[in-house]
Amino acid sequence: MKTALVVSGGGCKGAFAIGAIQWLIDLGLHFDIIVGTSTGALIASLVGADQFSTAYNIYSNVTTRKVIKPYCWVTLPWRSAIYDDKGLRHIIRKNYTEEIHEKLNASATEIRVCSVSLNTGETCYWDPKETSRETFMRALSASSNQPGLMPPIQVLPGEDYHVDGGVREVVPIQKAIELGATRIIAIVLERRQLSMAPGEFTRIPKVLLRTLTLMITETRNNDIDIARRLPSVDLTVIRPKTHLTDNDLEFKPELMRAMIKQGNQRARELLPQ
């Protein structure tokens, strides 16, 4: 029996996943397969390389301006996105080291991260064992870049442009099944039902973010519902009981540390020792 860890997308809400994974590690669980989308892609690669402390540090200390910064509004007509993602790419380069890449290459654990090609519309899964460190880092960036908000990335130079894997696979359970998983623990970074969004929608970033959230919510729930109907899969879904935040791209250390605690507590409730 192969056991898989699947981590969904959700920006700063990846902190909830960190708390849940902390408990899974305490339980001594071993994962044969780890699959992640968007923020879950970075978490999957670090956890797969036994670098949980690095992932914990990122999701408890990083701030918004270290991840993204808005472009000058005057230049937006010539841009592919509203935000500059240099900060995110720097975080990935700093923490996804050559040593980690080599460790994943030598590991028996199967790692996959998900992006979507804007050119073909296809879902693409990237394997660190089949790519260079540079290519895999671009895949990690692309997997996290929400279209319209963050720029598309050519994972392979001169080829397709890729964006957030959550456009098509928010919770990539199906890939874990394809890789042979029969027991799956999926960490989902939002409740099934969205909360009412407060305030007015008078600015492009807020409109885009809310629209993406609505689309992603439907995809997320479908991913889970399809997997639940498969009798051959033992599926445990760890997701928050309460709404975590209205803005996935707002990284506040205090808020994320609270999410870590929530994730840890929720995992303890669903998978007691």
Backbone as CSV, one residue per row, in Angstrom:
resi,resn,N_x,N_y,N_z,CA_x,CA_y,CA_z,C_x,C_y,C_z
1,MET,0.841,-1.193,0.000,0.000,0.000,0.000,0.878,1.245,0.000
2,LYS,0.637,2.137,-0.932,1.388,3.391,-1.002,0.574,4.511,-0.360
3,THR,1.253,5.304,0.456,0.606,6.426,1.142,1.068,7.731,0.517
4,ALA,0.120,8.634,0.261,0.437,9.912,-0.374,0.000,11.081,0.488
5,LEU,0.785,12.132,0.425,0.425,13.429,0.993,0.130,14.365,-0.162
6,VAL,-1.034,14.988,-0.149,-1.423,15.944,-1.185,-1.683,17.283,-0.517
7,VAL,-1.044,18.339,-1.028,-1.201,19.670,-0.436,-1.779,20.611,-1.488
8,SER,-2.899,21.218,-1.174,-3.591,22.081,-2.139,-2.956,23.461,-2.212
9,GLY,-3.466,24.261,-3.149,-3.052,25.648,-3.243,-3.780,26.512,-2.234
10,GLY,-3.249,27.739,-2.022,-3.907,28.624,-1.076,-3.051,29.762,-0.570
11,GLY,-1.925,30.067,-1.245,-1.109,31.216,-0.855,-0.634,31.139,0.587
12,CYS,-0.865,32.210,1.334,-0.406,32.282,2.725,-1.041,31.210,3.591
13,LYS,-2.172,30.659,3.133,-2.850,29.623,3.912,-2.067,28.314,3.920
14,GLY,-0.962,28.290,3.184,-0.050,27.157,3.289,0.407,26.954,4.722
15,ALA,0.316,27.995,5.545,0.676,27.883,6.958,-0.187,26.840,7.661
16,PHE,-1.455,26.743,7.271,-2.341,25.720,7.843,-1.782,24.335,7.549
17,ALA,-1.297,24.142,6.318,-0.706,22.852,5.936,0.529,22.548,6.771
18,ILE,1.326,23.573,7.050,2.528,23.379,7.858,2.159,22.832,9.241
19,GLY,1.135,23.400,9.857,0.694,22.913,11.154,0.213,21.478,11.099
20,ALA,-0.542,21.141,10.043,-1.045,19.775,9.899,0.107,18.795,9.679
21,ILE,1.046,19.168,8.828,2.182,18.282,8.539,3.049,18.076,9.777
22,GLN,3.150,19.107,10.593,3.897,18.987,11.843,3.354,17.815,12.675
23,TRP,2.034,17.693,12.728,1.429,16.594,13.474,1.646,15.256,12.764
24,LEU,1.567,15.240,11.446,1.789,13.997,10.700,3.208,13.482,10.926
25,ILE,4.168,14.398,11.005,5.548,14.015,11.294,5.647,13.455,12.705
26,ASP,4.964,14.101,13.647,4.960,13.620,15.035,4.378,12.205,15.126
27,LEU,3.421,11.892,14.249,2.830,10.557,14.231,3.768,9.516,13.621
28,GLY,4.825,9.995,12.960,5.783,9.087,12.329,5.327,8.550,10.991
29,LEU,4.403,9.235,10.342,3.901,8.784,9.048,4.972,8.924,7.964
30,HIS,5.043,7.929,7.102,5.952,7.965,5.952,5.127,8.090,4.676
31,PHE,5.561,8.962,3.779,4.840,9.168,2.524,5.670,8.679,1.344
32,ASP,5.059,7.801,0.552,5.708,7.305,-0.658,5.583,8.309,-1.791
33,ILE,4.544,9.137,-1.712,4.224,10.096,-2.771,3.836,11.414,-2.111
34,ILE,4.357,12.534,-2.640,3.945,13.860,-2.171,3.662,14.712,-3.403
35,VAL,2.445,15.239,-3.470,2.027,16.040,-4.624,1.509,17.385,-4.124
36,GLY,1.911,18.466,-4.785,1.472,19.785,-4.356,1.151,20.710,-5.516
37,THR,0.206,21.584,-5.271,-0.163,22.625,-6.224,0.038,23.987,-5.575
38,SER,0.555,24.944,-6.345,0.683,26.332,-5.910,1.532,26.413,-4.638
39,THR,1.012,27.017,-3.578,1.797,27.078,-2.344,2.148,25.678,-1.855
40,GLY,1.277,24.715,-2.170,1.532,23.323,-1.802,2.699,22.715,-2.545
41,ALA,3.072,23.291,-3.697,4.205,22.770,-4.457,5.511,22.997,-3.704
42,LEU,5.701,24.203,-3.183,6.909,24.503,-2.412,6.947,23.655,-1.145
43,ILE,5.807,23.532,-0.481,5.747,22.717,0.727,6.088,21.265,0.408
44,ALA,5.536,20.734,-0.672,5.779,19.339,-1.054,7.258,19.074,-1.289
45,SER,7.926,20.001,-1.984,9.344,19.776,-2.299,10.213,19.835,-1.049
46,LEU,9.904,20.736,-0.132,10.709,20.856,1.092,10.443,19.697,2.043
47,VAL,9.187,19.329,2.207,8.860,18.209,3.094,9.423,16.907,2.532
48,GLY,9.361,16.758,1.217,9.900,15.556,0.586,11.392,15.402,0.783
49,ALA,12.086,16.524,0.985,13.536,16.511,1.210,13.888,16.562,2.696
50,ASP,12.890,16.307,3.555,13.085,16.353,5.011,13.556,17.724,5.487
51,GLN,13.026,18.764,4.859,13.369,20.138,5.235,12.155,20.844,5.811
52,PHE,11.460,20.153,6.721,10.256,20.737,7.299,10.554,22.040,8.033
53,SER,11.694,22.095,8.727,12.031,23.311,9.487,12.155,24.519,8.573
54,THR,12.661,24.311,7.346,12.754,25.400,6.374,11.369,25.873,5.965
55,ALA,10.477,24.923,5.680,9.106,25.274,5.310,8.412,26.004,6.458
56,TYR,8.620,25.531,7.679,8.021,26.169,8.855,8.504,27.614,8.978
57,ASN,9.772,27.829,8.777,10.335,29.174,8.891,9.738,30.120,7.848
58,ILE,9.580,29.638,6.626,9.005,30.471,5.565,7.585,30.877,5.925
59,TYR,6.765,29.912,6.318,5.346,30.168,6.526,5.016,30.752,7.895
60,SER,6.038,31.032,8.693,5.772,31.699,9.969,6.425,33.077,10.045
61,ASN,7.284,33.401,9.047,8.033,34.663,9.137,7.955,35.566,7.909
62,VAL,7.628,35.025,6.751,7.667,35.829,5.532,6.561,36.893,5.551
63,THR,6.829,38.031,4.925,5.840,39.109,4.811,5.479,39.329,3.349
64,THR,4.374,40.015,3.125,3.877,40.206,1.759,4.927,40.820,0.849
65,ARG,5.601,41.871,1.316,6.557,42.568,0.450,7.788,41.728,0.132
66,LYS,7.992,40.650,0.878,9.081,39.737,0.548,8.651,38.714,-0.504
67,VAL,7.346,38.666,-0.786,6.821,37.709,-1.749,6.448,38.397,-3.064
68,ILE,5.642,39.447,-2.990,5.197,40.174,-4.183,5.178,41.670,-3.911
69,LYS,5.321,42.450,-4.991,5.192,43.897,-4.911,4.412,44.372,-6.130
70,PRO,3.530,45.349,-5.958,2.764,45.828,-7.120,3.652,46.596,-8.094
71,TYR,3.427,46.369,-9.373,4.092,47.173,-10.388,3.525,48.592,-10.360
72,CYS,4.278,49.545,-10.820,3.772,50.910,-10.965,2.568,50.885,-11.899
73,TRP,1.488,51.523,-11.486,0.242,51.450,-12.257,0.397,51.980,-13.669
74,VAL,1.314,52.916,-13.875,1.511,53.496,-15.208,1.985,52.435,-16.206
75,THR,2.696,51.427,-15.712,3.279,50.409,-16.602,2.350,49.218,-16.823
76,LEU,1.218,49.152,-16.136,0.364,47.964,-16.190,-0.114,47.584,-17.595
77,PRO,-0.421,48.556,-18.484,-0.852,48.150,-19.832,0.181,47.321,-20.586
78,TRP,1.443,47.410,-20.178,2.508,46.666,-20.845,2.976,45.454,-20.019
79,ARG,2.265,45.165,-18.956,2.638,44.056,-18.082,1.717,42.851,-18.310
80,SER,2.182,41.681,-17.853,1.351,40.479,-17.912,0.659,40.206,-16.580
81,ALA,0.930,41.068,-15.582,0.350,40.858,-14.258,0.390,42.153,-13.459
82,ILE,-0.294,42.144,-12.342,-0.340,43.315,-11.463,0.851,43.353,-10.508
83,TYR,1.300,42.147,-10.105,2.363,42.081,-9.107,3.665,41.531,-9.694
84,ASP,4.765,42.033,-9.178,6.099,41.529,-9.484,6.385,40.360,-8.541
85,ASP,6.811,39.215,-9.093,7.025,38.024,-8.263,8.503,37.766,-7.949
86,LYS,9.361,38.792,-8.100,10.789,38.591,-7.837,11.034,38.090,-6.415
87,GLY,10.252,38.580,-5.469,10.424,38.153,-4.088,10.173,36.664,-3.925
88,LEU,9.104,36.176,-4.536,8.799,34.754,-4.464,9.911,33.931,-5.089
89,ARG,10.373,34.360,-6.259,11.448,33.620,-6.929,12.724,33.614,-6.090
90,HIS,12.975,34.700,-5.377,14.141,34.762,-4.500,13.989,33.778,-3.334
91,ILE,12.794,33.699,-2.770,12.541,32.761,-1.667,12.768,31.330,-2.126
92,ILE,12.277,31.009,-3.312,12.451,29.660,-3.849,13.922,29.361,-4.096
93,ARG,14.631,30.286,-4.726,16.050,30.067,-5.019,16.867,29.922,-3.745
94,LYS,16.560,30.718,-2.751,17.316,30.685,-1.499,17.095,29.374,-0.742
95,ASN,15.863,28.876,-0.777,15.531,27.723,0.051,15.543,26.384,-0.676
96,TYR,15.339,26.414,-1.994,15.425,25.167,-2.757,16.849,25.049,-3.301
97,THR,17.722,24.571,-2.477,19.150,24.534,-2.783,19.508,23.348,-3.671
98,GLU,20.729,23.371,-4.178,21.226,22.248,-4.968,21.250,20.973,-4.123
99,GLU,21.568,21.140,-2.851,21.589,19.982,-1.942,20.207,19.347,-1.826
100,ILE,19.172,20.191,-1.725,17.810,19.670,-1.642,17.413,18.985,-2.933
101,HIS,17.788,19.584,-4.059,17.456,18.980,-5.355,18.111,17.608,-5.488
102,GLU,19.353,17.492,-5.085,20.058,16.209,-5.141,19.418,15.193,-4.198
103,LYS,18.954,15.671,-3.046,18.308,14.779,-2.090,17.011,14.225,-2.662
104,LEU,16.230,15.071,-3.331,14.992,14.603,-3.948,15.281,13.619,-5.068
105,ASN,16.367,13.848,-5.798,16.750,12.932,-6.868,17.111,11.556,-6.327
106,ALA,17.689,11.521,-5.128,18.123,10.251,-4.536,17.030,9.582,-3.708
107,SER,15.951,10.291,-3.457,14.899,9.789,-2.567,13.993,8.784,-3.276
108,ALA,13.486,7.842,-2.482,12.511,6.890,-3.019,11.117,7.511,-3.097
109,THR,10.922,8.628,-2.422,9.624,9.310,-2.443,9.399,9.988,-3.780
110,GLU,8.220,9.801,-4.342,7.862,10.450,-5.606,7.311,11.838,-5.305
111,ILE,7.901,12.860,-5.919,7.456,14.248,-5.741,6.909,14.766,-7.067
112,ARG,5.758,15.418,-7.022,5.215,16.052,-8.214,4.649,17.429,-7.835
113,VAL,4.895,18.405,-8.696,4.275,19.719,-8.513,3.556,20.078,-9.815
114,CYS,2.503,20.849,-9.674,1.558,21.044,-10.768,1.545,22.480,-11.282
115,SER,1.520,22.632,-12.590,1.291,23.938,-13.221,0.347,23.733,-14.399
116,VAL,-0.107,24.844,-14.983,-1.001,24.769,-16.147,-0.413,25.599,-17.276
117,SER,-0.343,25.016,-18.462,0.158,25.728,-19.636,-0.931,26.649,-20.183
118,LEU,-0.613,27.941,-20.285,-1.555,28.866,-20.906,-1.689,28.600,-22.396
119,ASN,-0.638,28.089,-23.008,-0.646,27.861,-24.451,-1.554,26.695,-24.840
120,THR,-1.441,25.568,-24.122,-2.209,24.373,-24.481,-3.406,24.137,-23.574
121,GLY,-3.405,24.762,-22.393,-4.465,24.524,-21.425,-4.286,23.236,-20.642
122,GLU,-3.177,22.541,-20.858,-2.965,21.251,-20.207,-2.379,21.407,-18.807
123,THR,-2.727,20.447,-17.951,-2.116,20.359,-16.636,-0.782,19.646,-16.773
124,CYS,0.257,20.223,-16.177,1.598,19.635,-16.284,2.131,19.317,-14.888
125,TYR,2.704,18.138,-14.746,3.314,17.737,-13.478,4.817,17.623,-13.654
126,TRP,5.540,18.219,-12.718,6.987,18.290,-12.805,7.631,17.416,-11.738
127,ASP,8.610,16.633,-12.181,9.306,15.676,-11.330,10.756,16.143,-11.172
128,PRO,11.207,16.402,-9.938,12.599,16.872,-9.760,13.639,15.878,-10.266
129,LYS,13.262,14.609,-10.351,14.196,13.594,-10.826,14.399,13.662,-12.339
130,GLU,13.508,14.368,-13.004,13.580,14.443,-14.473,13.924,15.847,-14.967
131,THR,14.232,16.755,-14.043,14.552,18.126,-14.434,15.785,18.615,-13.696
132,SER,16.385,19.667,-14.215,17.483,20.327,-13.506,16.916,21.146,-12.354
133,ARG,17.785,21.580,-11.461,17.333,22.442,-10.363,16.716,23.718,-10.908
134,GLU,17.332,24.321,-11.929,16.822,25.569,-12.494,15.416,25.387,-13.046
135,THR,15.204,24.300,-13.772,13.886,24.045,-14.345,12.855,23.804,-13.261
136,PHE,13.244,23.025,-12.252,12.283,22.716,-11.191,11.940,23.964,-10.384
137,MET,12.899,24.859,-10.179,12.603,26.110,-9.480,11.621,26.955,-10.274
138,ARG,11.760,26.969,-11.598,10.795,27.714,-12.417,9.421,27.065,-12.341
139,ALA,9.402,25.725,-12.241,8.118,25.028,-12.097,7.451,25.387,-10.770
140,LEU,8.250,25.491,-9.712,7.713,25.889,-8.411,7.124,27.299,-8.478
141,SER,7.832,28.205,-9.156,7.337,29.577,-9.302,6.055,29.602,-10.123
142,ALA,6.054,28.899,-11.245,4.882,28.888,-12.117,3.669,28.312,-11.395
143,SER,3.893,27.255,-10.623,2.801,26.603,-9.914,2.100,27.554,-8.953
144,SER,2.831,28.571,-8.474,2.308,29.497,-7.465,1.761,30.797,-8.038
145,ASN,1.979,31.056,-9.324,1.656,32.358,-9.895,0.224,32.441,-10.413
146,GLN,-0.625,33.108,-9.619,-2.025,33.234,-9.997,-2.161,34.136,-11.217
147,PRO,-2.803,33.654,-12.287,-2.876,34.409,-13.543,-3.570,35.750,-13.369
148,GLY,-2.981,36.761,-13.999,-3.506,38.117,-13.897,-2.900,38.875,-12.735
149,LEU,-2.654,38.168,-11.640,-2.046,38.788,-10.471,-0.525,38.670,-10.502
150,MET,-0.027,37.532,-10.973,1.410,37.283,-11.044,1.753,36.793,-12.443
151,PRO,2.958,37.094,-12.935,3.271,36.820,-14.339,3.437,35.346,-14.674
152,PRO,2.996,34.924,-15.863,3.237,33.562,-16.330,4.742,33.320,-16.471
153,ILE,5.139,32.061,-16.408,6.561,31.707,-16.449,6.799,30.619,-17.484
154,GLN,7.858,30.786,-18.274,8.293,29.738,-19.184,9.163,28.766,-18.388
155,VAL,8.586,27.652,-18.002,9.341,26.672,-17.222,10.506,26.141,-18.043
156,LEU,10.240,25.842,-19.294,11.297,25.466,-20.232,11.522,26.657,-21.152
157,PRO,12.715,27.261,-21.152,12.973,28.468,-21.948,12.564,28.304,-23.405
158,GLY,11.819,29.289,-23.893,11.395,29.284,-25.287,10.143,28.474,-25.553
159,GLU,9.581,27.833,-24.517,8.386,27.014,-24.717,7.173,27.640,-24.017
160,ASP,6.208,26.821,-23.631,4.929,27.312,-23.107,5.086,28.205,-21.874
161,TYR,4.091,29.081,-21.697,3.979,29.884,-20.486,3.065,29.147,-19.500
162,HIS,3.509,29.088,-18.243,2.768,28.340,-17.235,2.315,29.241,-16.089
163,VAL,1.177,28.855,-15.497,0.631,29.580,-14.348,0.211,28.579,-13.270
164,ASP,-0.397,29.101,-12.235,-0.838,28.354,-11.059,-1.526,27.035,-11.415
165,GLY,-1.034,25.947,-10.822,-1.642,24.644,-11.053,-3.081,24.582,-10.579
166,GLY,-3.441,25.490,-9.646,-4.791,25.512,-9.129,-5.844,25.918,-10.146
167,VAL,-5.427,26.411,-11.299,-6.386,26.731,-12.357,-7.169,25.479,-12.755
168,ARG,-6.487,24.304,-12.686,-7.166,23.064,-13.055,-7.116,21.988,-11.971
169,GLU,-6.056,21.975,-11.165,-5.904,20.938,-10.133,-5.570,21.604,-8.799
170,VAL,-6.580,22.001,-8.065,-6.347,22.653,-6.776,-5.873,21.638,-5.744
171,VAL,-6.516,20.485,-5.734,-6.136,19.393,-4.830,-5.759,18.195,-5.719
172,PRO,-4.492,18.026,-6.052,-4.094,17.036,-7.069,-4.118,15.591,-6.585
173,ILE,-5.293,15.174,-6.124,-5.465,13.806,-5.634,-5.327,12.797,-6.766
174,GLN,-5.853,13.155,-7.935,-5.842,12.218,-9.057,-4.427,11.817,-9.442
175,LYS,-3.494,12.743,-9.385,-2.105,12.418,-9.717,-1.534,11.426,-8.705
176,ALA,-1.862,11.605,-7.430,-1.394,10.663,-6.411,-1.934,9.264,-6.693
177,ILE,-3.184,9.179,-7.129,-3.783,7.883,-7.461,-3.073,7.267,-8.665
178,GLU,-2.789,8.087,-9.671,-2.082,7.605,-10.863,-0.706,7.052,-10.511
179,LEU,-0.093,7.613,-9.469,1.228,7.155,-9.040,1.155,5.935,-8.129
180,GLY,-0.063,5.461,-7.872,-0.227,4.220,-7.132,-0.679,4.352,-5.693
181,ALA,-1.049,5.552,-5.255,-1.468,5.736,-3.863,-2.819,5.086,-3.603
182,THR,-2.919,4.384,-2.476,-4.191,3.817,-2.049,-4.661,4.459,-0.746
183,ARG,-3.728,5.055,-0.006,-4.093,5.857,1.158,-3.604,7.275,0.909
184,ILE,-4.502,8.232,1.016,-4.155,9.622,0.717,-4.592,10.530,1.859
185,ILE,-3.661,11.352,2.307,-3.992,12.421,3.253,-3.889,13.725,2.475
186,ALA,-5.011,14.375,2.285,-5.068,15.626,1.517,-5.276,16.798,2.462
187,ILE,-4.382,17.770,2.378,-4.521,18.983,3.186,-5.089,20.072,2.287
188,VAL,-6.291,20.498,2.618,-7.043,21.458,1.806,-7.129,22.762,2.587
189,LEU,-6.785,23.868,1.942,-6.566,25.115,2.674,-7.761,26.064,2.719
190,GLU,-8.956,25.509,2.596,-10.164,26.329,2.739,-11.340,25.424,3.065
191,ARG,-12.338,26.001,3.722,-13.572,25.255,3.978,-14.279,24.952,2.667
192,ARG,-15.247,24.051,2.744,-15.999,23.712,1.526,-16.818,24.896,1.041
193,GLN,-17.434,25.601,1.986,-18.295,26.735,1.633,-17.582,28.046,1.921
194,LEU,-17.488,28.913,0.925,-16.833,30.201,1.109,-17.652,31.119,2.012
195,SER,-16.964,32.010,2.693,-17.624,33.018,3.505,-18.018,34.212,2.639
196,MET,-18.924,34.998,3.145,-19.308,36.244,2.486,-18.101,37.175,2.430
197,ALA,-17.833,37.750,1.270,-16.704,38.672,1.121,-17.144,40.078,1.503
198,PRO,-16.505,40.692,2.489,-16.907,42.032,2.928,-16.401,43.122,1.988
199,GLY,-16.955,44.311,2.127,-16.438,45.472,1.406,-16.928,45.585,-0.021
200,GLU,-16.356,46.573,-0.727,-16.725,46.843,-2.116,-15.670,46.298,-3.065
201,PHE,-16.097,45.970,-4.278,-15.183,45.473,-5.298,-14.961,46.579,-6.329
202,THR,-14.075,47.509,-5.980,-13.838,48.679,-6.822,-12.407,48.750,-7.366
203,ARG,-11.567,47.760,-7.006,-10.182,47.754,-7.481,-9.856,46.404,-8.116
204,ILE,-9.049,46.456,-9.181,-8.764,45.261,-9.978,-8.211,44.097,-9.148
205,PRO,-7.194,44.301,-8.283,-6.654,43.159,-7.540,-7.705,42.414,-6.731
206,LYS,-8.582,43.153,-6.063,-9.599,42.512,-5.228,-10.612,41.755,-6.079
207,VAL,-10.995,42.352,-7.225,-11.937,41.688,-8.126,-11.325,40.391,-8.668
208,LEU,-10.061,40.472,-9.119,-9.389,39.299,-9.666,-9.233,38.202,-8.615
209,LEU,-8.800,38.600,-7.431,-8.554,37.627,-6.376,-9.841,36.920,-5.975
210,ARG,-10.926,37.671,-5.842,-12.200,37.059,-5.470,-12.716,36.139,-6.575
211,THR,-12.572,36.565,-7.824,-13.019,35.743,-8.945,-12.247,34.430,-8.995
212,LEU,-10.934,34.518,-8.833,-10.115,33.308,-8.810,-10.510,32.399,-7.650
213,THR,-10.800,33.008,-6.509,-11.195,32.232,-5.335,-12.482,31.449,-5.601
214,LEU,-13.451,32.100,-6.246,-14.711,31.428,-6.559,-14.491,30.256,-7.514
215,MET,-13.668,30.472,-8.537,-13.385,29.409,-9.505,-12.633,28.264,-8.850
216,ILE,-11.638,28.617,-8.037,-10.804,27.604,-7.393,-11.611,26.786,-6.391
217,THR,-12.548,27.423,-5.704,-13.381,26.714,-4.733,-14.168,25.597,-5.398
218,GLU,-14.747,25.898,-6.548,-15.517,24.887,-7.280,-14.613,23.737,-7.708
219,THR,-13.435,24.063,-8.235,-12.482,23.031,-8.669,-12.027,22.197,-7.481
220,ARG,-11.717,22.873,-6.377,-11.246,22.185,-5.162,-12.268,21.151,-4.692
221,ASN,-13.526,21.563,-4.587,-14.554,20.654,-4.099,-14.784,19.489,-5.057
222,ASN,-14.695,19.749,-6.356,-14.849,18.675,-7.343,-13.709,17.657,-7.230
223,ASP,-12.486,18.150,-7.024,-11.333,17.250,-6.877,-11.571,16.268,-5.737
224,ILE,-12.082,16.777,-4.627,-12.312,15.946,-3.446,-13.495,15.005,-3.654
225,ASP,-14.590,15.511,-4.211,-15.796,14.704,-4.390,-15.539,13.511,-5.311
226,ILE,-14.778,13.728,-6.372,-14.460,12.636,-7.302,-13.663,11.552,-6.593
227,ALA,-12.677,11.965,-5.793,-11.839,10.998,-5.085,-12.629,10.224,-4.037
228,ARG,-13.577,10.872,-3.397,-14.366,10.204,-2.353,-15.224,9.074,-2.929
229,ARG,-15.529,9.159,-4.208,-16.373,8.133,-4.827,-15.587,6.892,-5.253
230,LEU,-14.282,6.910,-5.071,-13.450,5.781,-5.477,-13.282,4.808,-4.307
231,PRO,-13.836,3.604,-4.406,-13.775,2.659,-3.290,-12.365,2.158,-2.979
232,SER,-11.459,2.280,-3.944,-10.109,1.758,-3.762,-9.189,2.722,-3.016
233,VAL,-9.691,3.922,-2.692,-8.856,4.954,-2.076,-9.328,5.259,-0.659
234,ASP,-8.394,5.176,0.284,-8.652,5.574,1.671,-8.236,7.047,1.787
235,LEU,-9.218,7.934,1.782,-8.945,9.372,1.725,-9.279,10.056,3.042
236,THR,-8.294,10.780,3.582,-8.502,11.643,4.740,-8.272,13.083,4.299
237,VAL,-9.249,13.942,4.521,-9.136,15.348,4.131,-9.022,16.207,5.389
238,ILE,-7.916,16.924,5.480,-7.706,17.846,6.603,-7.936,19.259,6.068
239,ARG,-8.986,19.895,6.526,-9.280,21.247,6.072,-9.787,22.067,7.255
240,PRO,-9.641,23.379,7.218,-10.033,24.215,8.359,-11.531,24.201,8.608
241,LYS,-11.897,24.365,9.871,-13.304,24.473,10.234,-13.828,25.877,9.983
242,THR,-12.929,26.860,10.080,-13.330,28.255,9.917,-12.545,28.896,8.783
243,HIS,-13.073,29.974,8.256,-12.412,30.725,7.189,-11.098,31.315,7.706
244,LEU,-10.020,31.144,6.939,-8.705,31.559,7.409,-8.374,33.018,7.085
245,THR,-8.628,33.445,5.859,-8.313,34.819,5.463,-9.033,35.164,4.169
246,ASP,-9.283,36.441,3.942,-9.927,36.889,2.704,-8.930,37.132,1.587
247,ASN,-7.640,37.166,1.909,-6.628,37.491,0.904,-5.475,36.498,0.984
248,ASP,-5.444,35.560,0.034,-4.393,34.538,0.003,-3.004,35.123,-0.199
249,LEU,-2.928,36.339,-0.741,-1.638,36.932,-1.071,-1.172,37.942,-0.023
250,GLU,-1.800,37.934,1.127,-1.394,38.827,2.209,-0.692,37.992,3.294
251,PHE,0.619,38.096,3.299,1.430,37.266,4.193,1.758,38.050,5.462
252,LYS,1.075,37.691,6.540,1.273,38.327,7.838,1.751,37.268,8.830
253,PRO,2.967,37.398,9.357,3.503,36.374,10.262,2.574,36.008,11.412
254,GLU,1.974,36.999,12.057,1.112,36.710,13.196,-0.088,35.862,12.777
255,LEU,-0.691,36.225,11.637,-1.833,35.475,11.131,-1.428,34.066,10.730
256,MET,-0.280,33.937,10.068,0.154,32.622,9.607,0.516,31.704,10.775
257,ARG,1.073,32.267,11.828,1.371,31.442,13.004,0.083,30.920,13.642
258,ALA,-0.964,31.737,13.589,-2.266,31.277,14.083,-2.801,30.156,13.192
259,MET,-2.577,30.265,11.879,-3.008,29.216,10.954,-2.249,27.918,11.222
260,ILE,-0.959,28.014,11.535,-0.174,26.827,11.853,-0.794,26.092,13.034
261,LYS,-1.187,26.833,14.042,-1.818,26.231,15.225,-3.142,25.570,14.855
262,GLN,-3.913,26.239,13.988,-5.201,25.673,13.569,-5.000,24.377,12.788
263,GLY,-4.012,24.385,11.892,-3.732,23.189,11.099,-3.296,22.025,11.969
264,ASN,-2.458,22.307,12.950,-1.975,21.267,13.848,-3.125,20.678,14.660
265,GLN,-3.990,21.555,15.181,-5.126,21.102,15.982,-6.106,20.281,15.152
266,ARG,-6.363,20.734,13.926,-7.311,20.014,13.063,-6.783,18.627,12.704
267,ALA,-5.488,18.530,12.432,-4.886,17.241,12.127,-4.957,16.297,13.330
268,ARG,-4.756,16.836,14.521,-4.857,16.037,15.746,-6.269,15.493,15.930
269,GLU,-7.263,16.307,15.579,-8.651,15.876,15.728,-8.994,14.729,14.771
270,LEU,-8.494,14.842,13.541,-8.850,13.859,12.503,-7.988,12.611,12.554
271,LEU,-6.752,12.762,13.033,-5.828,11.625,13.107,-5.223,11.555,14.503
272,PRO,-6.024,11.157,15.477,-5.512,11.100,16.849,-4.413,10.057,16.996
273,GLN,-3.573,10.248,17.983,-2.425,9.366,18.183,-2.866,7.974,18.638
